[in-house]
Amino acid sequence: MDVISVIRTKRDRGELTADQIDWVIDAYTRGEVAHEQMSSLAMAIFLNGMNRTEIARWTAAMINSGERMDFSSLPRPTTDKHSTGGVGDKITLPLAPLVAACGAAVPQLSGRGLGHTGGTLDKLESIPGWRAGLSNDEMLAVLHDVGSVICAAGDGLAPADKKLYALRDVTGTVEAIPLIASSIMSKKIAEGTGSLVLDVKVGSGAFMKHLDDARELASTMVELGADHGVSTVALLTGMATPLGLTAGNALEVRESVEVLAGGGPQDVIDLTLALAREMLDAAGLTDADPARALADGSAMDHWRRMITAQGGDPDAALPVAREQHVVTASATGTLTTLDAYAVGLAAWRLGAGRARKEDPVQAGAGVELHAKPGDPVTAGAPLLTLHTDTPEKFPYALEALEGQVLVGPADTAFATPPVVLERIG
Ligand code: URA
């Protein structure tokens, strides 16, 4: 097998054979295929696509590049959730302990933020003492004791995807449905969960800007799950405006704890409960009542135990940014637009996100919203508070928001879209 013929096949719109796929993924993981060669193949796939047979084989080859985890010793059924990423998407934080409180085991391997979308591990690391890096044995122990764990994937899990994702990130080849679907599903299948619920975000703050693309990504991933015996469903959910009222690491932990305490913004509560119900159904726990577990404090109890088990102090004060800047409403009326991508970019520029994997993030940085689209606003009243330790960043954050926060006449008709747009699976 030689790499040039594999690249030529896809460049010329041919179908890759199973042998070609197995070989190229293995050879790239071992370093025999060079980055520039894989980069060329990734671009050919980006431009010419892969059919379902090719995607299934590509995913299997990435799973086989590393270890598969095994949770069969757990007395509870395992279930997991994966979001394709959005702005203010802190749902994993209340969701994992909530689903554990209802009787399932949740092995939640999560990532860090890159670009304008936040990362679950960065958020949790704003809790003093909390550790993202657990060995497989430690992860299993927390799952046994608490029922949910949120941690970083070890180096042994789908190493082909780790290399390929880093390469795609710097070669303009991230937003290809076959590559996104195989990347996400190879990690989730190798993780060994029994069932999976996908939250596929649609809108300006998501990878998929259009409903049709989100549908195609969702159905590709649902089929990949089924091929590997992982019962998988997908919810398509809106990401035109941020989820909840915060975007930023410690700010989102604070809001998640509010939800666990029985409060918090309605869209965060609704999406947490919708995903929890899907996860519990998929795990066969159809009698569980997640709304009750949220109201009676049992989800909060699991959160505290989960944070403590990973070295964190659930009672410690969360970091607060040194400087704040308030953006006020330009007119009296109805807030018609608060663009998710603009808020994500502003939070990132304030220091909540990173440009390169090795960059540090500011725990306290981010954007706090005081109104959501559809709300009445009064001229001069606060709309957003920007938080940062580096106030020289305020002008760049404000530039990101320019023209993306709009107030219309008070009688503007505004229909708040449902939290869940569609279900696939
Ligand atoms: N998340 C992943 O894990 N992989 C992708 O390709 C995109 C989002």
Boltz pocket constraint, residues with backbone or C-beta under 6 A from the ligand:
constraints:
  - pocket:
      binder: B
      contacts: [[A, 83], [A, 84], [A, 165], [A, 174], [A, 179], [A, 180], [A, 181], [A, 183], [A, 184]]
      max_distance: 6.0
